[in-house]
Amino acid sequence: MRTVIFILLLSSSFPSLKAQPGCTDPQATNFDPLAVENDGSCSYPATSYNPVFIAELPADLSECSGLAWFADRLWTHQDGGNEDLLYVIDTLTGAKLQTVTLPNTDNIDWEDLAENDEYLFVGDFGNNNGNRTDLRIFRIKKSGLLAGTSTPEIIAFSYSDQTDFSSAPNANNYDCEAFFFWNDSLHLFSKNWLNFNTRHYVLPAEPGNQIAQLRDSLNVQGLVTGADITDDGKAVLLGYSFGNTFLWLLWDFEGGDVFSGNKRRITMGNPLFVSQVEGIVYRNNHYGYICAERFASQVPQRLYNFDIEQWTSGVSAVLEIEKETFIKVFPNPVDRYIEIEFLLNIDLPIVLKLVDSNGKIVICKQFSHASKGEIIRIDLEKEYLGPGLFQLVLTTSSGIVSKKLIKR
């Protein structure tokens, strides 16, 4: 039996893998097992999903628009022209539990909620005609809101690329109904009536007069009506088009460039059955809620829940193989050294990756072949890996083996 000590950067037997760009998501149709850097090129099969119906919302929440989750409560509001109120709703029945008045505000066209650790943000930026010059976001201290002493501050803004303010009802690209807070900034997503794209703008989260800077755009094939992001950086856009509602899942991107990573469209069904989806929020890193306003006269306002874990949880969702095929991994759980024994000869290039629970590749090596009985030994402490759940993935051109690994 031949044993190879696996030491990154020093092993001559196993040369370092260059930072090869490509599609790194095994669920994609163009997954590249040799790719180390995600270049945003992943393509996905058509995917359908039914959000779980919870309850009909009260009749006086027929225009439920945005959602937020904080203080273990689900918050919402109504669309433009309604009262300047926030509501807390029951996540099991949809019933109203609390009503909070926001003083010194005016609901011109409230469309979405966003939040960080300290503040709740209310987006008054609905712009169906495309001609508003008074776009604004209210910033409210959560502590004051919960104590009934809130004093909203105003973030007034304009778009960096808008020069035409002619009125064009439902025929312009400067409407907006979706935003979230991420990396110290507010990220806005336009509702493009003309081309069914969305533009991504970044805006300082500070009171005063600000400019929303255009960052990028994406062909979402519909109208974006809501957005949110998890603490670990999985963004979601909600929307609808003629004949269906949808989610866009955006993850594994760099910094605040949310369109630079994986982009997967999930179709959720016709508005005639789902209703017109308007608000979305995460409760944790994969589970959350969707609210839909009354659609036409026959489909009432509704509350749903959703779960995206099956699509964004990294390799564990699709690659876990319970039976050992061409490798044996031991010990598991592991304190320091992990050993991988090959059970047959492999004459193909092999890529080894160790992936943490957030989907980040923490170790990656490539070697040209392996012999039956050969053992690779990895010193996890040399890689400064703390306790946690990892996924060990070995990939060849003929297949993938993935094993869960617990580091104590």
HELIX and SHEET records of a PDB file:
HELIX    1   1 ALA A   59  LEU A   61  5                                   3    
HELIX    2   2 LYS A  142  ALA A  147  1                                   6    
HELIX    3   3 PRO A  271  VAL A  274  1                                   4    
HELIX    4   4 GLU A  309  THR A  312  1                                   4    
HELIX    5   5 SER A  316  LEU A  319  1                                   4    
HELIX    6   6 LEU A  380  GLU A  383  5                                   4    
SHEET    1   A 4 THR A   3  PHE A   6  0                                        
SHEET    2   A 4 ILE A 375  ASP A 379  1                                        
SHEET    3   A 4 TYR A 337  PHE A 342 -1                                        
SHEET    4   A 4 ILE A 327  PHE A 330 -1                                        
SHEET    1   B 2 PRO A  21  GLY A  22  0                                        
SHEET    2   B 2 GLU A  37  ASN A  38  1                                        
SHEET    1   C 5 THR A  47  SER A  48  0                                        
SHEET    2   C 5 ASN A 262  GLY A 269  1                                        
SHEET    3   C 5 ASN A 244  TRP A 251 -1                                        
SHEET    4   C 5 ALA A 235  SER A 241 -1                                        
SHEET    5   C 5 LEU A 223  ILE A 229 -1                                        
SHEET    1   D 4 VAL A  52  GLU A  56  0                                        
SHEET    2   D 4 ARG A 302  ASP A 307 -1                                        
SHEET    3   D 4 TYR A 287  GLU A 293 -1                                        
SHEET    4   D 4 GLN A 276  TYR A 282 -1                                        
SHEET    1   E 4 CYS A  64  PHE A  70  0                                        
SHEET    2   E 4 ARG A  73  GLN A  78 -1                                        
SHEET    3   E 4 LEU A  85  ILE A  89 -1                                        
SHEET    4   E 4 LYS A  96  THR A 101 -1                                        
SHEET    1   F 8 TRP A 110  GLU A 115  0                                        
SHEET    2   F 8 TYR A 119  ASP A 124 -1                                        
SHEET    3   F 8 ARG A 136  LYS A 141 -1                                        
SHEET    4   F 8 GLU A 153  TYR A 159 -1                                        
SHEET    5   F 8 GLY A 208  ASN A 219  1                                        
SHEET    6   F 8 ASN A 197  PRO A 204 -1                                        
SHEET    7   F 8 SER A 185  LYS A 191 -1                                        
SHEET    8   F 8 ASP A 175  TRP A 182 -1                                        
SHEET    1   G 4 ILE A 361  PHE A 367  0                                        
SHEET    2   G 4 ILE A 350  VAL A 355 -1                                        
SHEET    3   G 4 GLY A 388  THR A 396 -1                                        
SHEET    4   G 4 GLY A 399  LYS A 407 -1                                        
END                                                                             
